Amino acid sequence: MKFHKYADLFPLVEGDEFNKLVDDIRENGLLEPIWLYLGQIIDGRNRWRACKELGIEPKTREYDGDDPLSFVVSLNLVRRHLDTTQRAVLGARLEPLYAEEAAERHGAGGPGRPIKVNLPELVGQARDKAAEMVGVSGNYISMAKRVITDAPELEDDMLRGELPIGQAYEIVKATNSQSARADILREVQARKANVTQTRQIIADTIGRPAPTKESRERAEKSAVAQIEYAYETIRTQGKLVKSPELHAKWAKFAEKLIEFHN
């Protein structure tokens, strides 16, 4: 059976995790059906593979709604425990799909013409929707796109949770050499380096001067100022609007600033 492109947004389960899934289905049966859309699997590739290995005919169910993309993403976000980096990569994968949907709705292609999914307004709308869907900022998605575009070999490391997006972004900014990136990546992962340590590893590897004390202090002051602004906005807007949603929105923004700074 073929896999729908939406199913491929998420990585396949391998190794011990897949073996545990096989054992669970062997003992308890297939508890959740395989979801199909237009005759292809949109959710349940791993369950389907496990059933195939066990020689079991899996139960299937056809999705008949009008938004299969959001359906697949919602199912997997609930099921999987994704960190910020993994969500940013997923958002980067979602953005062109949402842009394509937006272009179709707006008739951007016109009769007999290809649909243009790179129109600025469509890209912006798509990024915002992807960010909202996966629960990260648009900035994180832009960073993930830069990494995936310039250093596609790093995508799997980010998806496996082995390379945080901040470190990946620093590596990509520093060099166009894939061999240099590989050397830096090994050191970063071996040391479990944070962003600051990654910059030093980059400097040691490619001979680029590490940030000076003054430049680091300026960056830290800037980050602190942004965080303070976020919290001040929460306090001020809360008095004016009394909105729990606004509190949650700005609290999440402040949290992401702190996480990225660290």
N, C-alpha and C positions, 0 to 999 in steps of 0.2 A: 504494500500500500504506500502511496506517495505521501510525503509530508508537505503541508502547505507552507508557504514562505513565512507566514506569521508564526508558525511553530518554531521556525529556525531562529527566531529572535532570542531564544533562551538556549544555553549550552546543554548538551546531552550529559546525563549522569554516567559516570564511568567508575571503574575500580570497586572499592569496598562499598561505596554508596549504592552502586547498581546491584551488587551482590545481595545487599540487605533488602533491596526492593524485590528481587527475585524470590528470596526466602520468605518475605512477607506475603507475597501473592501465592506462593506454594502452600503456606500454612492457612491463610485467611481468605484466599480467593481474591478476585479483582473487585475491590469495593467501589471504585470510581470508574465509570465507563470512559471509553476513548471518545473524544469529541471530534466529529467530522464536519467539514464544510465543503460543499461542492465535491463530495467524494474523496476529499483528502483530509488527513489528520491535522487538526489545528491545535489540539491539546491532547497530550498523552503518549508522546513518542516513546518515553522511557517505559511506561506501562505496557505499550504495545511490544516493545523489544523484549521485555521480561516475559510476557505471555508467549511470544514466539519461541523463546529459549525453553520454556516449560512445555511447549506443545499444547497450549491452551487457546481456545478460540475466544478472543476478548469480546466483551460486551461493548457496543458502540451506541452513540446517540448523535443525531444530526442537529447542528445548530441552525435555527431558523430565524434568528434575529436579524437586525439591520446594521449591527456594528460589531462584526467578528473580531476586529483588531482590539478594541477596548475590552471585549469579552476575554480574549486570550491573555491580555496583559493583566487584567484584574485577577483572573484565576491564579496566575503564576506569582503575582506579588503577594497574594494571601498565603500561598503554599510555601514559597521560598523565603528564606531569611537573607535578603540582599543588603549589603552595606552600601554606603554612599557612592563609592566608586562603581560598583556593579550596577547601581541604579542609573548613574550618569552614562555608562556605556549603553545600557538599554535605552535610555532617552535619546542618545545619539543615533541608535539604530531606528528608533521610532520616528524621529523627525522627518526623514524623507518620505515615509509612508503617510504621515499626517499631511505633509505638503502635497503629496499626490492626491489625497482625498480632497483637500481644500481646492486644488486646481480643478478637479473634476466638478466640484460643486459650483465654482465660479465660472466654469466654461472657459478656462484660460487658454485652452488649445484652439478652440473654434473649429468649425467644420473642416475636416480634411487636414488639419494642422496638428502637430504634436503638442501635448500638454506641457506647458512650461511650469516646472515645479520649483524653479530657482528665482521666481519673482520675489523681491525683498519682503513685500507684505505677506506673501504666503509662507515664506521661510520663517518670518517672525512669529506668525500665528502658529505654525507647526511646532516651533521650538517651545513656545509658551504652553501649548497643549501637552507636549511630551514631558515638559518639566512638571506640570501639574499632575500628570498621570503617574509618574514614577516617584514624585515627592522630593525632587532636588531643585536647585535654582537653575535658571537658564544659563548662568555662567559656567556651572559645572558641565552642562551638556556641551557648551562651546569648547571647553577644555578637552572633553573626551573626544569630540570631533577632530580637534587639532591633532591629538595623539594618534587616533585611528588613521587619519589621513596621512600624516607624516611618518608614522612608525607603526604600521599595521601589525608588526610582530609582537608589539606590547599588548595588543588587545586581549589575547587569551590570558596573559598574566593578570590583567585587571579583572577580567571576568571570573577568574578562579579566586579572587581575593588575595592575591599574592603581591600586588603592586598598587598602592594607593594612588589616586589620581594626581595628587599634588606632586608626588615624586616623579610619576610618569611625565607630567607636564614639564617639570624642570629638565628632565633628560632630553625631551624633544626640543625644547628651546635651546639647549646647549650645543647640539651637534646634529649634522645631517648624516654622519657616518654610522651605518648599521653596526659595524664591528665595534666602534667606540661605545655605542649604546649598549651592546651586549656586555662589554666589560663593566660598564657602570652599573648595569642591572644586576650582575652577579654580586657586586660589592654591596649594593643597596639591599638586596634580599638577604645576603649573608649577615649583614650587620643589623637588619631590621631598622634601617635608617629613617629618620624623620626628614622633613623637607630641608631643614638647615643642614643636617648631616649629608643629605644628598648633594647639596650645592658644593660642599667641601670635597666629596668624592669626585664630583665632576671636575672640580678644579685640579685635583690630584691626578686625574686620569688624562685629561686633554690639555693640561697646562694653562688653563684659563684662570686668572686671578680670582680667588674666592672673594665674596663680598667683604668690604671693609667694615670695621666696627661702626663707622659713621653711617654707612648705607644701611646696615642692619638696624641701627637705632631709628633711622628715618622710616624704614619700612614698618618697624614695630609701632612707632608712634602713629603712623597712618592707620594701621590695623586697629589699634586701640581706639582711635578717634572714630572709626567706622562703627565699632562695637558700642561705644558710648552713645553715638548718634542713634543707633538702633534701639537701645534701651530707653533713651530719652523720648524717642518717637512712641514707643509703647506706652510710656507713662502719660505723655501729653495727649495722644489720641484716645487713650482709655478714658480720660476725663471728659473729652469732648463727645465721644461716640458711645462709650460704654459697650463696646462690641467684643465679645469673646473671640469671634473670628479674626478680628484685627490683631488682638493680643497674640493669638496662635500664629498668625502670619509673620509678625515681626519677631516673635520669640524664635521661630524657626530660622529666620534670616540671621539673627544674632548668633544662634547656635552654629550655623554653617560658617559664619565668619570666624568664630573661635576655633572650630574644627580645622578650617583651612589654614589659619595662622599657626596652629600647633603642628 
